[in-house]
Amino acid sequence: MAVELTIVGVGHVFNIAEKVRKIIEDKRPDAVAVELDYLRARALLEKEERKKIKNNFLYYMLGRLQERISSKFGVESGDEMLAAMEAAAATGAKIYFIDMNANKVIRKLWKSLSFKRKIQIFASAFLSIFLSKEDVEKEVQHFESNPDLYMDGMEKNFPEFKKILIDERNEHMAHHLRNIMGFEEKIVAVMGEGHVNGIKKILEKDGIKIEIIHLSDLLNL
């Protein structure tokens, strides 16, 4: 029997948790794969665990930025991943954590950055605090209208981010999905929209057929 793989693209700051939950409940997959590592998943499931995780400064700063933006949409960052895990548990699906260890990824990124680049990141993060809901939504639309062009721009302007935060994690998550497909027949994978096309291209080289539900599809449901 052919494996059925559905990739759901999400945005960590949008109010889409119930839509993600419904997709999983409707599809009744054997497995749900989420863009989390074990520690991040545990922190979402047990909020007290968040206080115990020692994050470096860049990780903390990016997390706080994400929380500020998500608050504009009336949600907590990570609600959609929590909903995916809860829906998996409710439907009897196995849960797989397919992402790299977030702290290690951010530490690697931090070490790769020059002092000048670090200053640029702090400045960009500070300005991002003042983005409106409309600005964030427009950025999503801009990305989805031409993701390859968007990624090319990211590679040109922020090559370290593209390589470490996107490309390396895409390869890692695609590898895990291939493994899961070896013993699960129906899979829903929930990941940030920025990873969807990259992982799709990697897996399609192996002849794997994938159903894609983009973030824009969720926002328009």
trRosetta pair geometry for C-beta under 8 A, 3 or more apart (Angstrom, degrees):
i j d omega theta_ij theta_ji phi_ij phi_ji
1 185 5.7 11 102 -139 122 129
2 209 7.5 13 170 39 131 118
3 181 4.7 31 -144 -153 169 100
3 184 7.4 73 -135 96 109 63
3 185 5.8 -140 -115 -150 62 45
3 186 7.5 -172 -162 -73 60 34
3 187 6.9 4 179 8 104 108
3 208 7.3 -29 74 -142 118 99
4 29 7.8 -141 92 -119 106 93
4 185 6.7 38 20 149 85 68
4 186 4.6 3 60 -118 111 72
4 187 6.9 168 91 27 61 62
4 211 7.5 4 -174 3 84 117
5 177 7.1 72 -138 -179 139 119
5 181 6.7 -35 -67 -92 123 118
5 187 5.0 -7 -112 67 71 104
5 189 6.8 8 -170 -3 94 112
5 203 7.5 -98 97 162 161 157
5 208 6.5 13 26 168 143 115
5 209 7.5 152 43 91 95 54
5 210 5.1 -45 93 -114 106 77
5 211 7.1 173 95 26 52 74
6 23 7.6 -153 130 167 143 118
6 27 6.4 -102 21 -128 154 162
6 29 7.5 -130 33 -78 111 132
6 187 7.1 -174 30 96 66 57
6 188 4.9 -18 70 -113 104 71
6 189 7.1 178 89 25 51 69
6 210 7.3 139 -108 -169 26 70
6 211 4.4 -25 -109 72 79 107
6 212 7.7 174 -159 -81 61 21
6 213 6.6 26 178 -5 104 106
7 189 4.9 -21 -110 69 69 104
7 191 6.7 -33 -163 31 97 107
7 196 5.7 144 136 -136 129 89
7 199 6.8 164 -122 91 153 124
7 200 6.7 -127 33 -73 158 94
7 210 5.7 12 -1 -180 109 121
7 211 7.3 172 24 84 64 53
7 212 5.4 -16 66 -112 98 67
7 213 7.2 -171 93 31 50 69
8 20 6.3 126 143 -125 152 88
8 23 6.0 125 -94 105 143 163
8 84 7.9 -178 68 -102 139 126
8 188 6.4 20 -11 -178 115 97
8 189 6.9 179 23 87 72 49
8 190 4.8 -18 67 -107 110 69
8 191 7.4 134 75 25 60 58
8 213 4.7 -11 -113 67 71 111
8 218 7.4 78 -171 -61 98 127
9 191 6.7 -34 -111 79 53 70
9 192 7.0 11 -157 147 73 25
9 193 3.7 72 175 -103 116 70
9 195 7.8 180 -119 58 89 71
9 196 4.2 -39 -83 -55 117 142
9 212 7.1 22 -16 -172 108 92
9 213 6.7 -162 22 95 74 58
9 214 4.8 -7 45 -141 130 45
9 215 4.5 -81 115 -36 100 78
9 218 7.6 -148 80 -4 69 121
10 14 7.3 -151 -175 51 76 110
10 16 6.1 -167 -139 83 95 138
10 20 6.5 8 -91 -81 130 131
10 80 4.7 177 -165 125 148 155
10 81 7.7 179 83 -56 158 72
10 190 6.0 23 -11 -175 129 90
10 191 7.0 166 27 89 90 21
10 192 6.2 -69 70 -103 71 38
10 193 6.5 -155 55 -39 21 79
10 215 6.0 127 -125 -99 17 94
10 218 6.9 13 -107 17 67 167
11 14 4.4 65 76 -2 108 115
11 16 7.2 95 46 8 79 136
11 80 7.9 96 64 0 41 155
11 140 6.2 -47 -76 -102 148 132
11 192 7.1 69 -104 -142 39 75
11 193 6.0 -15 -65 -2 77 118
11 215 5.1 73 -27 -144 96 140
12 66 5.9 -13 106 -165 126 125
12 70 6.7 -67 128 -77 73 124
12 77 5.2 34 154 -155 104 83
12 78 6.2 8 -156 -61 102 47
12 80 6.9 -131 -117 33 46 115
12 81 7.7 -4 -117 -18 89 109
12 192 6.6 -30 -32 -99 97 102
13 66 6.3 -139 -73 -165 102 73
13 69 4.5 -35 -132 114 150 103
13 70 3.9 -132 -136 -82 72 73
13 72 7.6 18 171 50 117 93
13 73 5.7 120 150 15 78 135
13 75 7.1 145 -177 68 40 112
13 77 6.4 -20 -91 -101 63 83
13 136 6.6 -84 91 -172 140 152
14 70 7.8 -92 -24 -124 24 79
14 73 5.6 -104 -124 179 38 166
14 75 7.0 35 125 29 18 149
14 80 7.4 29 71 -45 79 134
14 215 7.3 122 23 -166 155 108
14 218 7.6 116 110 108 141 120
14 219 6.6 -70 -170 -89 151 100
15 73 5.1 -158 -27 155 92 105
15 74 5.9 8 -73 72 132 93
15 75 4.8 179 -89 -45 73 126
15 79 7.7 -6 -123 79 51 146
16 19 4.8 -56 -169 43 75 118
16 20 5.9 80 131 -26 88 97
16 80 5.3 14 80 -96 90 124
16 215 7.7 -107 -57 -148 170 75
16 218 4.7 42 -147 152 134 130
16 219 6.9 -64 -85 -75 121 60
17 20 5.8 -58 -152 36 31 110
17 21 6.3 33 151 -21 66 107
17 75 7.0 164 -19 -139 115 132
17 79 4.3 -73 -68 138 131 101
17 80 4.9 -135 -91 -90 63 53
17 82 7.0 -14 -134 67 123 88
17 83 3.8 153 -169 -37 87 146
18 21 5.3 -49 -146 36 35 117
18 22 6.3 38 154 -23 66 103
18 83 6.8 -119 -67 -142 30 150
19 22 5.8 -50 -147 33 32 111
19 23 6.7 37 152 -23 62 101
19 218 4.9 132 117 -156 147 93
19 221 5.3 132 -130 59 129 147
20 23 5.8 -51 -153 29 33 113
20 24 6.8 26 154 -12 64 106
20 80 4.9 107 -9 -161 154 88
20 83 5.0 110 79 97 113 123
20 84 5.3 -60 151 -67 125 85
20 87 7.2 -159 124 3 78 147
20 190 6.2 60 -155 -124 125 136
20 218 7.2 10 -60 -131 74 137
21 24 6.1 -64 -157 39 31 106
21 25 6.2 26 152 -16 68 111
21 83 4.4 -89 -57 174 98 109
21 84 7.3 -129 -80 -75 56 38
21 86 6.9 -22 -113 80 110 102
21 87 4.4 177 -141 -66 68 129
22 25 5.5 -56 -141 41 33 111
22 26 6.0 31 159 -19 68 109
23 26 6.0 -59 -146 38 25 108
23 27 6.1 10 162 -7 64 115
23 188 6.8 149 127 -147 105 146
23 213 6.6 -149 -126 56 149 173
24 27 6.1 -61 -136 45 27 101
24 28 7.9 101 164 -67 53 26
24 29 6.6 -69 -145 15 75 104
24 32 6.0 10 -128 -96 129 132
24 84 6.3 137 -44 -139 147 63
24 87 3.8 106 81 127 137 135
24 88 6.3 -75 -175 -64 145 62
24 91 6.4 -158 145 7 94 146
24 93 7.1 -108 -172 15 110 152
24 188 5.6 -153 -103 67 81 163
25 28 7.3 16 -179 -64 30 67
25 87 5.6 -100 -49 -155 81 112
25 90 7.2 -20 -96 94 96 123
25 91 6.1 -170 -112 -66 55 127
27 186 7.1 -171 158 165 100 119
27 188 5.8 118 83 -62 149 127
28 91 5.6 -152 -125 -173 64 132
28 93 7.6 -179 -172 -59 43 111
28 186 7.6 22 101 115 64 147
29 32 6.0 123 73 -66 129 71
29 88 7.8 -40 67 -116 102 85
29 91 7.6 77 44 108 59 140
29 93 5.2 48 84 -117 79 139
29 184 7.9 45 166 166 96 120
29 186 4.5 -149 -139 124 69 92
29 187 5.6 94 -170 -118 133 16
29 188 4.5 -154 -20 -8 155 94
30 93 6.1 129 150 -131 16 84
30 94 6.7 3 148 19 68 97
30 184 4.6 -175 97 -160 123 95
30 185 5.7 83 -2 46 145 72
30 186 4.8 114 0 54 90 80
30 187 6.8 -45 58 -71 85 60
31 88 7.8 16 -167 -142 35 121
31 93 5.6 162 -103 -178 17 97
31 94 4.5 -26 -110 64 83 93
31 95 7.5 169 -159 -81 71 19
31 96 5.9 24 -180 -9 117 114
31 180 5.9 -155 114 -176 160 123
31 184 4.2 -16 -4 -157 131 161
31 186 7.4 154 26 87 71 54
31 187 4.8 -16 71 -112 99 83
31 188 7.6 -174 96 32 54 61
32 84 5.7 180 170 168 135 95
32 85 7.2 -175 101 -97 135 41
32 87 7.2 122 -79 86 163 92
32 88 3.8 -114 25 -89 138 126
32 93 4.9 82 -15 119 94 136
32 94 7.3 -179 26 85 64 46
32 95 5.5 -19 69 -109 93 66
32 96 7.2 179 89 25 43 75
32 187 7.5 160 -91 -161 26 63
32 188 5.2 -15 -114 69 75 95
32 189 7.7 158 -166 -90 50 33
32 190 6.8 10 -177 -3 97 108
33 95 7.9 144 -93 -165 32 48
33 96 4.4 -26 -106 71 77 108
33 97 7.9 170 -156 -83 66 11
33 98 4.8 32 -176 -23 110 131
33 173 7.9 130 152 -165 127 95
33 176 7.0 152 -151 121 134 112
33 177 6.2 167 93 -97 176 83
33 180 6.1 -125 -69 -18 130 173
33 187 6.2 19 -5 -177 109 112
33 188 7.3 -174 28 93 70 45
33 189 4.2 -17 69 -111 107 82
33 190 7.2 175 88 23 55 64
34 41 7.0 112 85 -96 132 113
34 81 5.4 104 -169 -149 130 94
34 84 5.4 144 -93 102 119 138
34 85 6.4 -36 -33 -62 157 89
34 95 6.9 -8 2 -165 112 93
34 96 7.3 160 19 80 66 55
34 97 6.3 -30 66 -109 88 56
34 98 7.0 158 66 18 35 90
34 99 7.8 -55 116 -12 61 105
34 189 7.6 -175 -74 -157 29 56
34 190 5.1 -9 -113 63 73 101
34 191 7.5 162 -161 -72 40 64
35 81 7.1 -101 59 -104 75 122
35 98 6.7 -48 -97 66 43 93
35 99 4.9 74 -169 -58 56 123
35 173 6.8 -13 -109 -110 82 145
35 189 8.0 78 -44 173 81 87
35 190 6.6 -114 3 105 86 63
35 191 3.9 104 -45 -121 126 76
35 192 5.8 -105 87 -6 169 80
35 195 6.7 149 -104 33 142 156
36 40 4.6 -141 -158 88 92 112
36 41 4.4 109 134 -61 139 89
36 44 7.3 -71 -127 3 150 136
36 81 5.8 112 -50 -170 125 141
36 97 5.0 -73 90 -137 81 97
36 98 7.8 70 47 36 50 57
36 99 5.5 155 57 24 5 122
37 40 5.3 86 52 15 72 103
37 41 7.0 -139 93 -7 33 93
37 97 5.6 94 -144 160 24 125
37 99 5.0 -95 -49 84 72 90
37 100 6.4 -38 -70 116 122 22
37 101 4.9 115 -140 -101 169 45
37 102 5.7 -151 18 -16 124 82
38 41 5.7 -61 -149 38 29 112
38 42 6.2 28 156 -20 66 108
38 97 5.3 165 -66 63 57 166
39 42 5.7 -53 -147 36 31 111
39 43 6.4 34 153 -22 64 105
39 49 8.0 -158 -166 152 68 124
39 53 6.1 120 170 -111 118 127
39 101 7.1 51 20 -140 121 85
39 102 7.3 -125 73 29 109 101
39 103 7.5 -16 75 -7 152 113
40 43 5.5 -52 -147 34 34 114
40 44 6.6 34 153 -19 64 102
40 78 7.9 -147 171 -121 100 135
40 97 8.0 151 58 -149 92 127
40 99 7.5 -18 40 70 139 133
40 102 5.5 75 -52 -7 128 137
41 44 5.8 -56 -154 34 32 110
41 45 6.3 21 154 -11 67 111
41 81 7.6 -120 -109 150 72 121
41 85 6.8 135 -153 -86 103 150
41 95 8.0 139 -155 148 148 130
41 97 5.4 -101 -27 -95 142 129
42 45 5.8 -61 -143 44 32 106
42 46 5.9 -23 173 33 70 105
42 49 5.1 -86 133 131 95 168
43 46 7.0 -74 -125 65 20 68
43 47 7.4 51 178 -121 59 32
43 49 4.8 -130 -101 97 55 104
43 50 4.4 91 -160 -81 104 73
43 53 5.9 -34 -84 -16 130 143
44 47 7.9 2 -159 -80 20 62
44 78 5.0 -136 -109 155 118 135
44 81 6.1 -85 -126 97 171 111
44 82 4.9 -149 165 -79 119 97
44 85 7.4 128 102 18 129 147
45 49 7.8 22 68 24 73 136
45 82 7.1 165 -78 -126 58 92
45 85 6.9 -86 -77 113 107 154
46 49 4.4 72 92 -10 102 113
47 50 5.7 -30 -170 4 51 116
48 51 6.1 -45 -173 23 50 111
48 52 7.4 42 139 -15 69 105
49 52 5.5 -59 -158 35 49 112
49 53 6.7 51 149 -30 75 100
50 53 6.1 -53 -154 22 35 111
53 103 7.7 -150 179 -61 106 130
54 103 8.0 60 88 -126 64 146
55 59 3.9 -125 -176 95 111 126
55 60 4.8 145 100 -57 120 80
55 63 7.0 11 149 -5 172 143
55 103 6.2 -134 -120 -106 66 100
55 106 7.6 17 -164 71 92 154
56 59 5.1 93 55 11 70 106
56 60 7.1 -136 99 -6 33 92
56 103 6.9 123 -2 -154 93 85
56 106 6.0 -173 51 114 114 116
56 107 5.8 124 -11 -85 150 80
56 110 6.3 -87 122 -24 149 162
57 60 5.6 -58 -148 38 32 112
57 61 6.1 31 156 -21 68 107
57 110 7.9 109 57 -118 85 144
58 61 5.7 -53 -144 36 31 111
58 62 6.2 26 159 -15 65 107
58 106 5.3 -176 91 180 110 110
58 109 6.9 -142 121 90 157 111
58 110 5.0 -166 1 -82 146 112
58 121 7.5 2 -131 130 107 147
59 62 6.1 -59 -147 40 26 106
59 63 6.2 27 154 -20 62 111
59 102 6.9 109 -132 139 123 101
59 103 6.2 -15 -79 -112 162 64
59 106 4.3 111 -70 109 95 172
60 63 5.7 -60 -149 37 27 113
60 64 6.3 26 156 -19 65 107
61 64 5.9 -56 -148 36 29 109
61 65 6.4 31 152 -20 63 106
61 122 7.5 -61 -172 -111 158 73
61 125 5.9 26 156 173 113 164
62 65 5.6 -52 -148 35 33 114
62 66 6.4 34 153 -19 65 104
62 106 7.4 -147 24 -119 139 130
62 125 7.2 -99 -90 -117 58 130
63 66 5.7 -54 -150 35 31 111
63 67 6.4 32 152 -20 64 106
63 77 7.4 176 -162 88 68 158
64 67 5.5 -52 -148 35 34 114
64 68 6.4 37 152 -22 65 103
65 68 5.8 -53 -151 32 32 112
65 69 6.6 25 154 -13 65 106
65 125 5.2 -98 -80 -159 145 96
65 128 5.8 38 -162 94 122 127
65 129 6.8 -102 -128 -76 81 75
66 69 6.0 -57 -148 39 31 107
66 70 6.1 28 156 -17 67 110
66 77 4.6 78 132 -114 106 149
67 70 5.9 -56 -140 40 28 109
67 71 6.4 37 157 -29 62 104
67 76 7.4 -9 -132 -152 83 65
67 77 5.1 -89 -86 -7 59 126
68 71 5.9 -52 -154 25 27 115
68 72 7.5 33 148 -23 57 97
68 129 5.6 -27 129 -132 156 79
69 72 5.9 -49 -168 20 41 114
69 73 7.6 20 145 -3 65 102
69 128 7.2 -42 -65 153 121 100
69 131 6.6 5 -113 70 106 116
69 136 6.2 129 -168 -89 118 144
70 73 5.8 -64 -160 43 46 103
70 75 5.2 -82 177 82 99 83
70 76 6.2 64 128 -164 136 15
70 77 4.4 -169 -8 -65 158 73
70 79 7.8 154 -172 0 134 109
71 74 7.3 48 -171 -78 39 23
71 75 7.7 -133 -90 58 28 43
71 76 8.0 29 -79 -96 68 47
72 132 7.4 -179 -171 -163 150 41
72 133 5.2 -162 142 -68 117 88
72 136 7.5 142 82 1 136 144
73 133 6.3 129 -77 -119 78 109
73 136 8.0 -92 -51 80 117 152
75 79 4.8 -100 -177 8 113 148
76 79 5.2 116 64 -54 76 102
78 81 5.0 -52 -163 40 70 113
78 82 5.9 73 138 -24 85 100
79 82 5.6 -57 -149 38 33 113
79 83 6.2 37 153 -22 67 105
80 83 5.6 -49 -147 35 32 115
80 84 6.5 39 151 -23 62 102
80 190 7.0 -160 140 177 99 131
81 84 5.5 -48 -150 31 35 115
81 85 6.6 32 152 -15 64 103
81 190 6.5 166 -109 114 64 129
82 85 5.9 -55 -151 37 32 109
82 86 6.2 30 153 -17 66 109
83 86 5.7 -56 -144 40 31 111
83 87 6.1 30 157 -19 66 108
84 87 5.9 -56 -145 37 27 109
84 88 6.4 31 153 -22 62 106
84 188 7.8 -149 -151 114 107 116
84 190 4.4 -105 -107 13 159 163
85 88 5.6 -51 -148 33 31 114
85 89 6.5 30 154 -17 64 104
85 95 5.7 45 -132 -125 81 144
86 89 5.8 -54 -150 37 32 110
86 90 6.2 31 152 -20 65 108
87 90 5.6 -54 -144 38 33 112
87 91 6.2 13 162 -5 67 111
87 93 7.9 10 118 33 71 125
88 91 6.3 -71 -145 46 25 96
88 93 4.1 -90 -152 73 79 106
88 94 7.3 -55 178 85 119 16
88 95 4.8 114 115 -77 153 94
89 92 7.9 39 -176 -68 27 25
89 93 7.8 -73 -47 52 22 72
89 95 7.2 -15 -58 -39 77 126
93 188 7.7 -7 -171 31 164 104
94 184 7.0 -124 48 -98 125 135
96 176 6.9 168 153 161 125 117
96 180 5.6 -88 -29 -95 174 135
98 172 7.5 149 159 127 76 83
98 173 4.7 80 136 -135 113 79
98 176 3.9 176 -141 93 95 149
98 177 6.4 36 -140 -52 152 75
98 180 7.7 -61 -88 -26 121 134
98 189 7.2 -20 20 -140 154 110
98 191 8.0 -60 71 -80 121 117
99 102 7.1 26 128 -62 125 83
99 169 6.4 3 -146 -157 83 111
99 172 7.2 71 -152 107 37 123
99 173 6.2 -5 -91 -81 55 106
100 104 6.7 -102 154 72 102 110
100 105 5.2 109 101 -59 121 117
100 168 7.3 1 -25 125 156 99
100 169 5.5 -113 8 -111 114 84
100 172 5.0 23 -54 124 100 171
101 104 4.2 57 88 15 110 113
101 105 6.7 173 88 -16 56 86
102 105 5.6 -56 -148 35 33 113
102 106 6.3 25 158 -14 68 106
103 106 6.0 -57 -146 39 30 105
103 107 6.2 32 155 -20 65 107
104 107 5.7 -53 -144 37 31 112
104 108 6.3 33 155 -20 64 105
105 108 5.9 -58 -153 35 28 111
105 109 6.4 28 151 -18 64 107
105 164 6.4 146 -169 162 82 97
105 165 6.9 101 165 -100 120 59
105 168 7.8 174 -127 90 102 124
105 169 6.9 26 -121 -71 144 112
106 109 5.5 -51 -147 37 35 114
106 110 6.2 40 153 -24 67 104
107 110 5.6 -52 -146 34 31 114
107 111 6.5 29 156 -17 64 106
108 111 6.0 -57 -150 37 30 109
108 112 6.4 27 153 -21 63 111
108 164 5.7 -171 107 -146 110 133
109 112 5.7 -64 -152 35 31 111
109 113 6.7 32 154 -30 66 106
109 160 6.1 119 -148 151 78 109
109 161 7.1 52 -143 -96 124 55
109 164 4.7 173 -84 104 88 152
109 165 6.5 36 -88 -51 139 93
110 113 6.0 -57 -155 21 31 113
110 118 7.8 53 -148 -102 71 111
112 160 4.7 163 116 -141 125 126
112 164 6.5 178 22 -40 155 146
113 117 4.3 -133 -163 90 93 122
113 118 5.1 114 130 -60 130 82
113 121 7.2 -33 -147 -13 154 138
113 160 6.0 -178 -79 93 75 172
114 117 4.6 97 52 6 77 102
114 118 7.1 -136 95 -7 42 85
115 118 5.6 -52 -151 32 33 114
115 119 6.7 34 151 -19 64 102
116 119 5.8 -55 -155 33 33 111
116 120 6.6 34 148 -20 65 105
117 120 5.4 -51 -150 34 37 115
117 121 6.4 39 152 -22 67 102
117 160 7.1 70 172 19 157 141
118 121 5.7 -52 -150 33 33 112
118 122 6.6 33 152 -18 64 103
119 122 5.8 -53 -150 35 33 111
119 123 6.4 32 152 -18 65 106
120 123 5.8 -57 -150 37 31 111
120 124 6.2 29 154 -18 66 108
121 124 5.7 -55 -145 38 31 110
121 125 6.1 31 156 -20 65 107
122 125 5.8 -55 -146 37 29 111
122 126 6.3 31 155 -22 64 105
123 126 5.8 -54 -149 33 30 112
123 127 6.5 24 155 -13 64 107
124 127 5.9 -58 -149 40 31 107
124 128 6.2 38 152 -29 65 107
125 128 5.5 -52 -149 28 31 118
125 129 7.4 50 150 -35 58 88
126 129 6.1 -38 -171 4 37 115
127 130 6.2 -61 -172 34 48 105
127 131 7.9 71 135 -44 67 85
128 131 5.4 -18 -164 -14 55 117
131 135 4.2 -130 -163 87 88 136
131 136 5.6 99 142 -53 125 84
132 135 4.7 107 50 0 71 100
132 136 7.3 -136 96 -2 43 84
133 136 5.9 -58 -154 36 33 110
133 137 6.3 30 152 -17 68 109
134 137 5.7 -55 -145 39 32 111
134 138 6.2 34 155 -21 66 106
135 138 5.8 -56 -149 36 28 111
135 139 6.5 31 152 -22 63 105
136 139 5.7 -54 -153 32 32 113
136 140 6.7 33 150 -19 64 102
137 140 5.7 -51 -153 33 35 113
137 141 6.5 34 150 -17 66 105
137 219 7.7 143 -134 -161 101 156
138 141 5.6 -54 -148 38 35 112
138 142 6.2 39 151 -23 67 104
139 142 5.5 -50 -146 34 32 114
139 143 6.5 34 153 -19 63 104
140 143 5.8 -55 -151 35 31 111
140 144 6.2 19 158 -10 66 110
140 193 7.1 64 -144 64 96 161
140 215 6.1 -103 -165 107 125 135
140 216 6.9 161 142 -72 110 84
140 219 7.6 107 120 -27 152 157
141 144 6.0 -60 -141 43 29 104
141 145 6.2 37 157 -31 64 106
141 216 7.1 92 -101 -98 65 121
142 145 6.0 -52 -148 25 26 114
142 146 7.9 -43 172 39 55 82
142 150 6.8 125 128 -92 84 121
143 146 7.9 -118 -172 63 24 48
143 147 5.8 41 169 -101 73 71
143 150 4.7 60 -127 -104 67 172
143 193 7.0 104 113 119 136 123
143 194 7.2 -60 -174 -92 147 78
144 147 6.5 6 -117 -58 30 94
144 193 7.1 -49 -76 173 99 136
144 214 6.2 101 -133 174 127 139
144 215 6.9 -135 -71 56 133 98
144 216 5.1 140 157 -29 175 129
146 149 4.0 13 132 25 119 119
146 150 6.2 145 97 -22 71 87
147 150 5.4 -56 -146 37 35 116
147 151 6.1 32 158 -18 69 106
147 196 8.0 -96 -125 69 165 94
147 197 4.8 140 106 3 153 157
148 151 5.9 -55 -146 39 29 108
148 152 6.3 35 152 -23 63 105
148 197 7.3 -117 -60 139 72 152
149 152 5.5 -51 -148 33 32 115
149 153 6.6 33 152 -19 63 103
150 153 5.8 -57 -157 34 30 111
150 154 6.5 30 147 -19 64 106
151 154 5.3 -50 -146 35 37 114
151 155 6.3 40 153 -22 67 102
151 162 6.7 112 -170 -133 79 115
151 166 7.1 -179 -136 158 108 164
151 197 8.0 -133 -28 77 142 127
151 198 7.5 140 -109 -66 157 109
152 155 5.7 -52 -148 35 31 111
152 156 6.4 30 152 -19 63 107
153 156 5.7 -55 -148 36 32 111
153 157 6.1 5 164 3 68 113
154 157 6.4 -69 -137 51 25 93
154 158 5.5 -45 -171 54 67 98
154 161 6.3 -96 177 91 104 113
154 162 4.8 138 121 -77 100 107
154 166 7.4 77 117 -10 145 153
155 158 7.6 -64 -95 68 12 55
155 159 5.6 45 -169 -106 56 69
155 162 4.2 -1 -91 -22 67 179
155 163 7.9 91 -125 -44 84 75
156 159 7.3 30 -104 -62 5 87
158 161 3.9 4 141 25 117 122
158 162 6.2 134 98 -22 76 87
159 162 5.6 -55 -145 37 35 112
159 163 6.1 29 161 -16 70 109
160 163 6.1 -60 -146 40 28 106
160 164 5.9 -4 170 7 67 117
161 164 6.7 -70 -131 50 20 89
161 165 5.0 -20 -170 22 64 126
161 166 7.1 51 140 -7 67 101
162 165 7.2 -34 -82 52 9 87
162 166 5.2 -39 -157 39 47 125
162 167 6.2 45 148 -18 70 106
163 166 7.3 30 -11 53 6 82
163 167 5.2 -37 -138 39 39 124
163 168 6.4 46 157 -23 61 101
164 167 7.7 11 -26 48 15 85
164 168 5.6 -10 -135 21 35 131
164 169 7.9 54 154 -23 41 94
165 168 7.9 63 8 43 11 95
165 169 6.5 -21 174 0 32 129
166 169 6.4 -84 -153 43 12 102
166 170 6.1 15 162 -25 60 111
166 194 6.4 -93 -112 147 107 110
166 195 6.9 -166 -144 -94 73 72
166 198 6.5 150 171 -35 97 168
167 170 5.7 -54 -147 30 27 114
167 171 6.7 24 158 -15 62 103
167 198 7.1 -132 -105 -161 51 145
168 171 5.9 -53 -153 35 33 110
168 172 6.4 33 150 -19 64 109
169 172 5.3 -53 -145 39 37 115
169 173 6.0 30 159 -15 70 107
169 195 6.8 -75 108 -111 109 125
170 173 6.1 -60 -143 41 26 103
170 174 6.0 26 158 -19 64 111
170 195 5.7 -177 -93 -150 85 89
170 198 4.1 -68 -124 126 151 125
170 199 5.2 -145 -154 -67 87 73
170 202 6.3 157 151 -22 102 142
171 174 5.8 -56 -142 38 26 111
171 175 6.3 32 155 -23 62 106
171 202 6.8 -178 -102 -119 55 154
172 175 5.8 -56 -154 31 27 113
172 176 6.7 22 152 -15 62 105
173 176 5.6 -52 -149 37 37 111
173 177 6.3 38 152 -20 67 104
173 189 7.9 117 170 -169 114 135
173 191 6.8 81 -178 -104 160 148
173 195 6.7 30 49 177 155 140
173 199 5.9 -49 94 -105 113 131
174 177 5.6 -53 -147 36 33 112
174 178 6.5 39 152 -23 64 101
174 199 5.0 -174 -74 -142 96 82
174 202 4.1 -38 -124 105 165 142
174 203 5.6 -150 -146 -56 105 86
175 178 5.8 -51 -153 30 31 113
175 179 6.8 30 150 -17 62 104
176 179 5.6 -53 -153 35 36 113
176 180 6.4 35 151 -20 67 105
177 180 5.6 -52 -146 36 35 112
177 181 6.3 38 154 -22 65 105
177 187 7.3 145 -151 133 88 155
177 189 6.1 -15 -106 -82 122 149
177 199 7.2 84 8 -176 151 121
177 203 6.6 -46 97 -89 133 131
178 181 5.8 -57 -151 34 30 113
178 182 7.2 44 148 -34 59 96
178 203 7.2 -168 -70 -115 88 91
178 206 7.1 89 -111 10 116 173
178 208 8.0 -124 -101 -53 78 152
179 182 5.7 -45 -167 10 38 118
180 183 7.2 -91 -168 50 37 75
180 184 5.2 -23 167 28 82 122
180 187 6.0 101 126 -109 124 148
181 184 6.6 -73 -104 59 29 79
181 187 6.7 -87 -84 -5 74 147
181 208 7.2 -55 -129 -123 171 133
184 187 5.4 89 112 -68 123 103
189 199 8.0 -118 119 129 150 153
191 195 4.7 -72 145 70 127 129
191 196 6.5 163 84 -71 107 70
191 199 7.1 57 70 6 161 154
192 195 5.2 85 69 4 82 102
192 196 7.8 -129 102 -30 46 82
193 196 5.5 -33 -155 -6 45 121
193 214 6.5 62 -130 -162 109 75
193 215 4.1 -49 -73 -21 136 126
194 198 8.0 10 147 4 58 119
195 198 5.8 -75 -160 49 48 110
195 199 5.5 36 155 -17 87 115
196 199 6.4 -70 -150 40 21 102
196 200 6.1 23 157 -22 63 112
196 212 6.3 96 179 -144 122 115
196 214 6.8 154 113 -111 173 73
197 200 5.4 -54 -143 36 31 117
197 201 6.4 33 158 -21 65 103
198 201 6.0 -55 -153 32 28 109
198 202 6.7 27 151 -17 63 106
199 202 5.6 -52 -149 35 36 113
199 203 6.2 26 158 -12 69 109
200 203 6.2 -64 -146 42 26 102
200 204 6.0 25 159 -22 65 113
200 210 5.6 -140 -128 69 88 152
200 212 6.5 -8 -92 -78 140 127
201 204 5.9 -55 -139 36 26 111
201 205 7.1 40 156 -31 58 97
202 205 6.2 -52 -170 15 31 114
203 206 5.9 -59 -168 36 48 107
203 208 4.4 -61 161 61 98 132
203 210 6.2 82 93 -47 134 133
204 207 7.3 58 -170 -80 45 12
204 208 6.2 -106 -89 58 37 73
204 209 7.9 63 -113 -93 81 34
204 210 6.9 -90 -69 8 90 114
213 217 5.1 -117 -169 78 71 144
213 218 6.7 83 150 -52 104 89
214 217 4.8 109 58 -2 71 100
214 218 7.4 -134 103 -1 45 84
215 218 5.6 -54 -155 35 38 111
215 219 6.3 35 151 -18 70 106
216 219 5.6 -53 -143 38 34 111
216 220 6.2 22 159 -11 66 112
217 220 6.1 -68 -148 44 26 102
217 221 6.7 46 151 -48 63 93
218 221 5.8 -35 -154 -2 34 116
